[in-house]
Amino acid sequence: MKIYFTEDEIVIDHITNEIFNLREELGVWTWNGSIYILKDLSKKEKIKIAIHEIIEYFLVVKLRIKRSLAHKIAELAEKLII
């Protein structure tokens, strides 16, 4: 897993061909294990988004939990940690 802090607004998951707009989502994970986070956020916001995306990726890809449930769990963990 690699985390990229990028200025690019568009991220493409080449496995699923999904296109993500980082201006709307601020951070996304892709099926190849990469996490992209918008670079021009505050340090606290970057950490918060990184925690969320790492947890959500692990739950969906490694544990095969539905994405909607994984998102809710990641939101809860994010609030508990920060």
C-alpha positions in Angstrom: 0.0 0.0 0.0 1.3 3.4 -0.9 -0.1 6.8 0.0 0.2 9.6 -2.5 -0.4 13.3 -1.7 -1.3 14.7 -5.1 -2.4 18.0 -6.7 -4.2 16.1 -9.5 -7.9 16.5 -9.3 -8.7 13.3 -11.2 -7.7 9.7 -10.1 -8.4 6.7 -12.2 -8.6 3.2 -10.8 -7.2 1.2 -13.7 -8.6 -2.1 -12.4 -12.2 -1.0 -12.3 -11.9 2.0 -14.6 -13.6 4.2 -12.0 -12.8 7.9 -12.2 -12.7 9.9 -8.9 -12.7 13.6 -8.5 -10.5 14.5 -5.5 -12.1 17.9 -5.2 -15.3 16.2 -4.2 -13.9 13.2 -2.2 -10.6 14.6 -0.9 -9.2 11.1 -0.7 -9.7 7.7 -2.4 -8.3 4.2 -2.5 -7.8 2.0 -5.5 -7.9 -1.7 -5.9 -4.2 -1.9 -6.6 -3.5 -0.6 -3.0 -2.8 3.0 -3.7 -4.4 5.8 -1.7 -4.6 9.3 -3.1 -5.1 12.3 -0.9 -5.5 15.9 -2.1 -2.2 17.7 -1.3 -3.5 21.2 -0.4 -5.4 20.1 2.8 -4.3 20.9 6.3 -2.1 18.3 8.1 -4.9 17.3 10.4 -7.3 16.8 7.5 -4.7 14.7 5.6 -4.2 12.4 8.6 -8.0 12.1 9.1 -8.5 11.2 5.5 -5.5 8.8 5.4 -6.9 6.9 8.5 -10.3 6.7 6.9 -9.0 5.4 3.5 -6.6 2.9 5.0 -9.3 1.4 7.2 -11.9 1.3 4.4 -9.4 -0.3 2.0 -8.4 -3.0 4.5 -12.1 -3.8 5.3 -13.2 -4.0 1.7 -10.2 -5.6 0.0 -8.7 -7.8 2.7 -11.8 -8.7 4.8 -14.4 -8.6 1.9 -16.8 -6.4 3.8 -19.4 -4.4 1.7 -18.1 -0.9 0.8 -21.0 0.9 2.4 -20.5 -0.9 5.8 -16.8 -0.4 5.6 -17.3 3.3 5.0 -19.4 3.6 8.1 -16.9 1.7 10.2 -14.0 3.9 8.8 -16.0 7.1 9.7 -16.5 5.8 13.3 -12.8 4.9 13.6 -11.8 8.2 12.2 -13.8 10.0 14.9 -12.5 7.8 17.7 -8.8 8.3 16.7 -8.9 12.0 16.1 
